Amino acid sequence: MAEAKTQVESIRKWVVDHKLRTVGCLWLSGITGSIAYNWSRPNMKTSVKIIHARLHAQALTLAALAGAAVVEYYDHRAEAKRAKNSEQ
């Protein structure tokens, strides 16, 4: 169980250190998944499939950016608490 915490902690640290790379990877996986899903629907024109994939990827990117902002906020808040506690 302790090993799982260290793995989760190392993933969290990597995400904190590489926020934009994480958002970019989420965008790429979102657009790839959306294109794959839309290509399985034969009744749509190719241009509509690409537009839908872009819209899905944009929504996922906005959610990832909001998540990165939340991580940044809590990371700064935790640092401020640690600094305050070390001063006392």
N, CA, C and O atoms as a printed pandas DataFrame, in Angstrom:
     atom_number atom_name residue_name chain_id  residue_number  x_coord  y_coord  z_coord
0              1         N          MET        A               1    0.819   -1.189    0.000
1              2        CA          MET        A               1    0.000    0.000    0.000
2              3         C          MET        A               1    0.867    1.258    0.000
3              4         O          MET        A               1    0.547    2.236   -0.676
4              5         N          ALA        A               2    1.951    1.232    0.749
5              6        CA          ALA        A               2    2.832    2.396    0.794
6              7         C          ALA        A               2    3.474    2.634   -0.568
7              8         O          ALA        A               2    3.729    3.775   -0.954
8              9         N          GLU        A               3    3.732    1.550   -1.289
9             10        CA          GLU        A               3    4.326    1.688   -2.615
10            11         C          GLU        A               3    3.353    2.380   -3.571
11            12         O          GLU        A               3    3.776    3.173   -4.412
12            13         N          ALA        A               4    2.076    2.094   -3.453
13            14        CA          ALA        A               4    1.071    2.747   -4.297
14            15         C          ALA        A               4    1.023    4.246   -4.020
15            16         O          ALA        A               4    0.880    5.047   -4.943
16            17         N          LYS        A               5    1.143    4.624   -2.750
17            18        CA          LYS        A               5    1.148    6.051   -2.424
18            19         C          LYS        A               5    2.346    6.742   -3.044
19            20         O          LYS        A               5    2.220    7.856   -3.552
20            21         N          THR        A               6    3.496    6.107   -3.014
21            22        CA          THR        A               6    4.671    6.744   -3.601
22            23         C          THR        A               6    4.521    6.851   -5.109
23            24         O          THR        A               6    4.972    7.831   -5.701
24            25         N          GLN        A               7    3.894    5.861   -5.748
25            26        CA          GLN        A               7    3.684    5.944   -7.186
26            27         C          GLN        A               7    2.695    7.064   -7.513
27            28         O          GLN        A               7    2.921    7.840   -8.441
28            29         N          VAL        A               8    1.617    7.149   -6.766
29            30        CA          VAL        A               8    0.640    8.225   -6.982
30            31         C          VAL        A               8    1.297    9.575   -6.710
31            32         O          VAL        A               8    1.081   10.535   -7.449
32            33         N          GLU        A               9    2.083    9.644   -5.670
33            34        CA          GLU        A               9    2.776   10.895   -5.346
34            35         C          GLU        A               9    3.762   11.276   -6.447
35            36         O          GLU        A               9    3.881   12.454   -6.783
36            37         N          SER        A              10    4.470   10.299   -7.011
37            38        CA          SER        A              10    5.411   10.616   -8.087
38            39         C          SER        A              10    4.678   11.064   -9.348
39            40         O          SER        A              10    5.166   11.935  -10.068
40            41         N          ILE        A              11    3.507   10.474   -9.625
41            42        CA          ILE        A              11    2.706   10.913  -10.773
42            43         C          ILE        A              11    2.208   12.330  -10.544
43            44         O          ILE        A              11    2.249   13.156  -11.456
44            45         N          ARG        A              12    1.733   12.622   -9.323
45            46        CA          ARG        A              12    1.260   13.969   -9.008
46            47         C          ARG        A              12    2.384   14.980   -9.156
47            48         O          ARG        A              12    2.175   16.071   -9.687
48            49         N          LYS        A              13    3.571   14.627   -8.693
49            50        CA          LYS        A              13    4.720   15.528   -8.809
50            51         C          LYS        A              13    5.063   15.783  -10.277
51            52         O          LYS        A              13    5.371   16.912  -10.660
52            53         N          TRP        A              14    5.010   14.724  -11.102
53            54        CA          TRP        A              14    5.311   14.894  -12.521
54            55         C          TRP        A              14    4.284   15.821  -13.166
55            56         O          TRP        A              14    4.646   16.695  -13.954
56            57         N          VAL        A              15    3.000   15.634  -12.835
57            58        CA          VAL        A              15    1.946   16.485  -13.399
58            59         C          VAL        A              15    2.142   17.933  -12.965
59            60         O          VAL        A              15    1.959   18.853  -13.763
60            61         N          VAL        A              16    2.515   18.138  -11.697
61            62        CA          VAL        A              16    2.757   19.504  -11.209
62            63         C          VAL        A              16    3.941   20.132  -11.948
63            64         O          VAL        A              16    3.906   21.316  -12.282
64            65         N          ASP        A              17    4.980   19.349  -12.201
65            66        CA          ASP        A              17    6.163   19.874  -12.878
66            67         C          ASP        A              17    5.961   20.068  -14.381
67            68         O          ASP        A              17    6.633   20.900  -14.991
68            69         N          HIS        A              18    5.049   19.316  -14.978
69            70        CA          HIS        A              18    4.852   19.344  -16.437
70            71         C          HIS        A              18    3.378   19.566  -16.777
71            72         O          HIS        A              18    2.761   18.736  -17.444
72            73         N          LYS        A              19    2.831   20.660  -16.328
73            74        CA          LYS        A              19    1.401   20.929  -16.528
74            75         C          LYS        A              19    1.030   21.055  -18.002
75            76         O          LYS        A              19    0.057   20.449  -18.449
76            77         N          LEU        A              20    1.786   21.826  -18.748
77            78        CA          LEU        A              20    1.441   22.042  -20.153
78            79         C          LEU        A              20    1.621   20.767  -20.970
79            80         O          LEU        A              20    0.841   20.505  -21.886
80            81         N          ARG        A              21    2.622   19.985  -20.655
81            82        CA          ARG        A              21    2.811   18.711  -21.347
82            83         C          ARG        A              21    1.638   17.780  -21.050
83            84         O          ARG        A              21    1.178   17.059  -21.937
84            85         N          THR        A              22    1.156   17.790  -19.819
85            86        CA          THR        A              22    0.006   16.970  -19.446
86            87         C          THR        A              22   -1.235   17.408  -20.215
87            88         O          THR        A              22   -1.976   16.571  -20.733
88            89         N          VAL        A              23   -1.461   18.710  -20.290
89            90        CA          VAL        A              23   -2.617   19.222  -21.033
90            91         C          VAL        A              23   -2.489   18.867  -22.516
91            92         O          VAL        A              23   -3.475   18.487  -23.148
92            93         N          GLY        A              24   -1.299   18.987  -23.065
93            94        CA          GLY        A              24   -1.075   18.632  -24.469
94            95         C          GLY        A              24   -1.334   17.163  -24.746
95            96         O          GLY        A              24   -1.931   16.812  -25.763
96            97         N          CYS        A              25   -0.888   16.311  -23.847
97            98        CA          CYS        A              25   -1.132   14.870  -24.003
98            99         C          CYS        A              25   -2.614   14.553  -23.900
99           100         O          CYS        A              25   -3.118   13.709  -24.641
100          101         N          LEU        A              26   -3.323   15.219  -22.990
101          102        CA          LEU        A              26   -4.764   15.015  -22.887
102          103         C          LEU        A              26   -5.475   15.487  -24.151
103          104         O          LEU        A              26   -6.416   14.843  -24.614
104          105         N          TRP        A              27   -5.025   16.613  -24.708
105          106        CA          TRP        A              27   -5.617   17.105  -25.939
106          107         C          TRP        A              27   -5.400   16.111  -27.073
107          108         O          TRP        A              27   -6.329   15.796  -27.817
108          109         N          LEU        A              28   -4.170   15.617  -27.203
109          110        CA          LEU        A              28   -3.851   14.670  -28.270
110          111         C          LEU        A              28   -4.650   13.380  -28.126
111          112         O          LEU        A              28   -5.172   12.861  -29.112
112          113         N          SER        A              29   -4.747   12.864  -26.914
113          114        CA          SER        A              29   -5.522   11.642  -26.714
114          115         C          SER        A              29   -7.010   11.907  -26.931
115          116         O          SER        A              29   -7.725   11.037  -27.427
116          117         N          GLY        A              30   -7.479   13.092  -26.566
117          118        CA          GLY        A              30   -8.883   13.437  -26.781
118          119         C          GLY        A              30   -9.239   13.527  -28.245
119          120         O          GLY        A              30  -10.267   13.002  -28.672
120          121         N          ILE        A              31   -8.396   14.189  -29.020
121          122        CA          ILE        A              31   -8.707   14.324  -30.447
122          123         C          ILE        A              31   -8.550   12.987  -31.158
123          124         O          ILE        A              31   -9.305   12.691  -32.084
124          125         N          THR        A              32   -7.586   12.178  -30.743
125          126        CA          THR        A              32   -7.410   10.853  -31.346
126          127         C          THR        A              32   -8.607    9.965  -31.044
127          128         O          THR        A              32   -9.138    9.306  -31.938
128          129         N          GLY        A              33   -9.028    9.946  -29.795
129          130        CA          GLY        A              33  -10.184    9.134  -29.423
130          131         C          GLY        A              33  -11.459    9.597  -30.101
131          132         O          GLY        A              33  -12.277    8.780  -30.523
132          133         N          SER        A              34  -11.628   10.906  -30.206
133          134        CA          SER        A              34  -12.829   11.445  -30.836
134          135         C          SER        A              34  -12.849   11.143  -32.326
135          136         O          SER        A              34  -13.900   10.810  -32.875
136          137         N          ILE        A              35  -11.712   11.254  -32.983
137          138        CA          ILE        A              35  -11.652   10.914  -34.414
138          139         C          ILE        A              35  -11.940    9.425  -34.603
139          140         O          ILE        A              35  -12.673    9.043  -35.515
140          141         N          ALA        A              36  -11.365    8.587  -33.744
141          142        CA          ALA        A              36  -11.620    7.149  -33.847
142          143         C          ALA        A              36  -13.104    6.843  -33.648
143          144         O          ALA        A              36  -13.672    6.024  -34.371
144          145         N          TYR        A              37  -13.728    7.493  -32.680
145          146        CA          TYR        A              37  -15.154    7.283  -32.442
146          147         C          TYR        A              37  -15.986    7.788  -33.616
147          148         O          TYR        A              37  -16.885    7.090  -34.085
148          149         N          ASN        A              38  -15.692    8.992  -34.090
149          150        CA          ASN        A              38  -16.477    9.570  -35.180
150          151         C          ASN        A              38  -16.301    8.805  -36.489
151          152         O          ASN        A              38  -17.224    8.769  -37.302
152          153         N          TRP        A              39  -15.140    8.196  -36.710
153          154        CA          TRP        A              39  -14.925    7.446  -37.938
154          155         C          TRP        A              39  -15.763    6.171  -37.963
155          156         O          TRP        A              39  -16.000    5.605  -39.030
156          157         N          SER        A              40  -16.209    5.718  -36.799
157          158        CA          SER        A              40  -17.058    4.518  -36.760
158          159         C          SER        A              40  -18.514    4.847  -37.084
159          160         O          SER        A              40  -19.341    3.941  -37.185
160          161         N          ARG        A              41  -18.829    6.096  -37.242
161          162        CA          ARG        A              41  -20.195    6.530  -37.567
162          163         C          ARG        A              41  -20.248    6.884  -39.054
163          164         O          ARG        A              41  -19.778    7.949  -39.454
164          165         N          PRO        A              42  -20.815    5.999  -39.872
165          166        CA          PRO        A              42  -20.739    6.188  -41.329
166          167         C          PRO        A              42  -21.671    7.254  -41.892
167          168         O          PRO        A              42  -21.493    7.649  -43.044
168          169         N          ASN        A              43  -22.637    7.731  -41.153
169          170        CA          ASN        A              43  -23.626    8.659  -41.700
170          171         C          ASN        A              43  -23.166   10.112  -41.699
171          172         O          ASN        A              43  -23.923   10.989  -42.117
172          173         N          MET        A              44  -21.950   10.390  -41.242
173          174        CA          MET        A              44  -21.484   11.777  -41.146
174          175         C          MET        A              44  -20.456   12.068  -42.240
175          176         O          MET        A              44  -19.690   11.195  -42.647
176          177         N          LYS        A              45  -20.463   13.326  -42.704
177          178        CA          LYS        A              45  -19.439   13.738  -43.660
178          179         C          LYS        A              45  -18.099   13.874  -42.930
179          180         O          LYS        A              45  -18.059   14.069  -41.715
180          181         N          THR        A              46  -17.019   13.770  -43.679
181          182        CA          THR        A              46  -15.672   13.848  -43.098
182          183         C          THR        A              46  -15.449   15.186  -42.402
183          184         O          THR        A              46  -14.857   15.229  -41.324
184          185         N          SER        A              47  -15.908   16.263  -42.996
185          186        CA          SER        A              47  -15.710   17.588  -42.382
186          187         C          SER        A              47  -16.430   17.679  -41.038
187          188         O          SER        A              47  -15.910   18.289  -40.103
188          189         N          VAL        A              48  -17.609   17.087  -40.928
189          190        CA          VAL        A              48  -18.357   17.109  -39.674
190          191         C          VAL        A              48  -17.640   16.261  -38.623
191          192         O          VAL        A              48  -17.596   16.622  -37.447
192          193         N          LYS        A              49  -17.078   15.129  -39.059
193          194        CA          LYS        A              49  -16.326   14.271  -38.140
194          195         C          LYS        A              49  -15.136   15.026  -37.553
195          196         O          LYS        A              49  -14.873   14.943  -36.353
196          197         N          ILE        A              50  -14.424   15.758  -38.397
197          198        CA          ILE        A              50  -13.249   16.514  -37.928
198          199         C          ILE        A              50  -13.670   17.651  -37.010
199          200         O          ILE        A              50  -13.008   17.908  -36.004
200          201         N          ILE        A              51  -14.753   18.332  -37.336
201          202        CA          ILE        A              51  -15.237   19.426  -36.485
202          203         C          ILE        A              51  -15.652   18.896  -35.118
203          204         O          ILE        A              51  -15.333   19.501  -34.094
204          205         N          HIS        A              52  -16.359   17.774  -35.095
205          206        CA          HIS        A              52  -16.758   17.183  -33.810
206          207         C          HIS        A              52  -15.544   16.763  -32.991
207          208         O          HIS        A              52  -15.512   16.963  -31.777
208          209         N          ALA        A              53  -14.546   16.181  -33.651
209          210        CA          ALA        A              53  -13.330   15.781  -32.942
210          211         C          ALA        A              53  -12.637   16.994  -32.328
211          212         O          ALA        A              53  -12.161   16.935  -31.194
212          213         N          ARG        A              54  -12.580   18.091  -33.078
213          214        CA          ARG        A              54  -11.950   19.308  -32.564
214          215         C          ARG        A              54  -12.728   19.867  -31.377
215          216         O          ARG        A              54  -12.129   20.301  -30.394
216          217         N          LEU        A              55  -14.041   19.861  -31.460
217          218        CA          LEU        A              55  -14.859   20.370  -30.350
218          219         C          LEU        A              55  -14.693   19.515  -29.097
219          220         O          LEU        A              55  -14.577   20.040  -27.990
220          221         N          HIS        A              56  -14.684   18.204  -29.279
221          222        CA          HIS        A              56  -14.474   17.323  -28.121
222          223         C          HIS        A              56  -13.094   17.557  -27.499
223          224         O          HIS        A              56  -12.956   17.611  -26.277
224          225         N          ALA        A              57  -12.090   17.694  -28.344
225          226        CA          ALA        A              57  -10.741   17.926  -27.835
226          227         C          ALA        A              57  -10.646   19.278  -27.134
227          228         O          ALA        A              57   -9.944   19.402  -26.130
228          229         N          GLN        A              58  -11.337   20.286  -27.644
229          230        CA          GLN        A              58  -11.324   21.592  -26.978
230          231         C          GLN        A              58  -11.970   21.517  -25.603
231          232         O          GLN        A              58  -11.465   22.103  -24.645
232          233         N          ALA        A              59  -13.073   20.806  -25.501
233          234        CA          ALA        A              59  -13.730   20.658  -24.199
234          235         C          ALA        A              59  -12.823   19.933  -23.217
235          236         O          ALA        A              59  -12.723   20.325  -22.054
236          237         N          LEU        A              60  -12.159   18.872  -23.682
237          238        CA          LEU        A              60  -11.240   18.134  -22.820
238          239         C          LEU        A              60  -10.059   19.014  -22.407
239          240         O          LEU        A              60   -9.603   18.945  -21.266
240          241         N          THR        A              61   -9.567   19.836  -23.326
241          242        CA          THR        A              61   -8.452   20.728  -23.014
242          243         C          THR        A              61   -8.858   21.777  -21.983
243          244         O          THR        A              61   -8.088   22.075  -21.069
244          245         N          LEU        A              62  -10.046   22.335  -22.119
245          246        CA          LEU        A              62  -10.513   23.306  -21.123
246          247         C          LEU        A              62  -10.640   22.655  -19.748
247          248         O          LEU        A              62  -10.286   23.260  -18.736
248          249         N          ALA        A              63  -11.142   21.431  -19.712
249          250        CA          ALA        A              63  -11.240   20.715  -18.441
250          251         C          ALA        A              63   -9.849   20.438  -17.871
251          252         O          ALA        A              63   -9.640   20.552  -16.663
252          253         N          ALA        A              64   -8.905   20.076  -18.727
253          254        CA          ALA        A              64   -7.536   19.818  -18.263
254          255         C          ALA        A              64   -6.880   21.098  -17.758
255          256         O          ALA        A              64   -6.165   21.067  -16.757
256          257         N          LEU        A              65   -7.111   22.220  -18.429
257          258        CA          LEU        A              65   -6.559   23.493  -17.962
258          259         C          LEU        A              65   -7.161   23.896  -16.621
259          260         O          LEU        A              65   -6.462   24.408  -15.747
260          261         N          ALA        A              66   -8.461   23.662  -16.467
261          262        CA          ALA        A              66   -9.090   23.942  -15.175
262          263         C          ALA        A              66   -8.508   23.041  -14.095
263          264         O          ALA        A              66   -8.268   23.488  -12.974
264          265         N          GLY        A              67   -8.282   21.783  -14.427
265          266        CA          GLY        A              67   -7.660   20.864  -13.472
266          267         C          GLY        A              67   -6.251   21.299  -13.119
267          268         O          GLY        A              67   -5.852   21.222  -11.957
268          269         N          ALA        A              68   -5.490   21.755  -14.109
269          270        CA          ALA        A              68   -4.131   22.232  -13.847
270          271         C          ALA        A              68   -4.157   23.472  -12.958
271          272         O          ALA        A              68   -3.287   23.640  -12.103
272          273         N          ALA        A              69   -5.144   24.336  -13.153
273          274        CA          ALA        A              69   -5.270   25.520  -12.301
274          275         C          ALA        A              69   -5.573   25.121  -10.864
275          276         O          ALA        A              69   -5.033   25.711   -9.928
276          277         N          VAL        A              70   -6.433   24.122  -10.682
277          278        CA          VAL        A              70   -6.759   23.644   -9.337
278          279         C          VAL        A              70   -5.523   23.044   -8.677
279          280         O          VAL        A              70   -5.257   23.301   -7.503
280          281         N          VAL        A              71   -4.770   22.245   -9.429
281          282        CA          VAL        A              71   -3.539   21.647   -8.888
282          283         C          VAL        A              71   -2.558   22.740   -8.490
283          284         O          VAL        A              71   -1.942   22.664   -7.426
284          285         N          GLU        A              72   -2.410   23.745   -9.325
285          286        CA          GLU        A              72   -1.493   24.857   -9.026
286          287         C          GLU        A              72   -1.939   25.605   -7.772
287          288         O          GLU        A              72   -1.117   25.956   -6.926
288          289         N          TYR        A              73   -3.241   25.847   -7.657
289          290        CA          TYR        A              73   -3.772   26.553   -6.494
290          291         C          TYR        A              73   -3.478   25.786   -5.209
291          292         O          TYR        A              73   -2.962   26.351   -4.246
292          293         N          TYR        A              74   -3.806   24.502   -5.200
293          294        CA          TYR        A              74   -3.589   23.711   -3.992
294          295         C          TYR        A              74   -2.110   23.483   -3.707
295          296         O          TYR        A              74   -1.716   23.346   -2.549
296          297         N          ASP        A              75   -1.291   23.441   -4.748
297          298        CA          ASP        A              75    0.147   23.299   -4.552
298          299         C          ASP        A              75    0.714   24.547   -3.879
299          300         O          ASP        A              75    1.512   24.437   -2.949
300          301         N          HIS        A              76    0.310   25.729   -4.341
301          302        CA          HIS        A              76    0.769   26.975   -3.703
302          303         C          HIS        A              76    0.230   27.098   -2.279
303          304         O          HIS        A              76    0.925   27.565   -1.376
304          305         N          ARG        A              77   -1.011   26.674   -2.097
305          306        CA          ARG        A              77   -1.606   26.735   -0.767
306          307         C          ARG        A              77   -0.865   25.809    0.204
307          308         O          ARG        A              77   -0.622   26.179    1.353
308          309         N          ALA        A              78   -0.509   24.612   -0.257
309          310        CA          ALA        A              78    0.225   23.666    0.590
310          311         C          ALA        A              78    1.628   24.192    0.899
311          312         O          ALA        A              78    2.122   24.025    2.014
312          313         N          GLU        A              79    2.268   24.825   -0.082
313          314        CA          GLU        A              79    3.594   25.411    0.159
314          315         C          GLU        A              79    3.518   26.530    1.184
315          316         O          GLU        A              79    4.392   26.647    2.044
316          317         N          ALA        A              80    2.483   27.349    1.101
317          318        CA          ALA        A              80    2.325   28.444    2.062
318          319         C          ALA        A              80    2.109   27.898    3.469
319          320         O          ALA        A              80    2.641   28.445    4.435
320          321         N          LYS        A              81    1.335   26.827    3.592
321          322        CA          LYS        A              81    1.124   26.217    4.909
322          323         C          LYS        A              81    2.424   25.653    5.461
323          324         O          LYS        A              81    2.735   25.820    6.640
324          325         N          ARG        A              82    3.193   24.971    4.583
325          326        CA          ARG        A              82    4.475   24.415    5.034
326          327         C          ARG        A              82    5.429   25.515    5.468
327          328         O          ARG        A              82    6.126   25.370    6.473
328          329         N          ALA        A              83    5.469   26.610    4.726
329          330        CA          ALA        A              83    6.338   27.726    5.087
330          331         C          ALA        A              83    5.911   28.355    6.401
331          332         O          ALA        A              83    6.750   28.722    7.223
332          333         N          LYS        A              84    4.617   28.479    6.595
333          334        CA          LYS        A              84    4.092   29.062    7.831
334          335         C          LYS        A              84    4.410   28.153    9.018
335          336         O          LYS        A              84    4.794   28.635   10.084
336          337         N          ASN        A              85    4.253   26.851    8.839
337          338        CA          ASN        A              85    4.544   25.916    9.927
338          339         C          ASN        A              85    6.027   25.816   10.234
339          340         O          ASN        A              85    6.400   25.581   11.383
340          341         N          SER        A              86    6.880   25.990    9.233
341          342        CA          SER        A              86    8.324   25.927    9.493
342          343         C          SER        A              86    8.835   27.180   10.200
343          344         O          SER        A              86    9.862   27.137   10.877
344          345         N          GLU        A              87    8.116   28.301   10.044
345          346        CA          GLU        A              87    8.503   29.536   10.736
346          347         C          GLU        A              87    8.205   29.463   12.226
347          348         O          GLU        A              87    8.883   30.100   13.032
348          349         N          GLN        A              88    7.218   28.707   12.583
349          350        CA          GLN        A              88    6.798   28.652   13.996
350          351         C          GLN        A              88    7.686   27.786   14.802
351          352         O          GLN        A              88    7.472   27.633   16.005
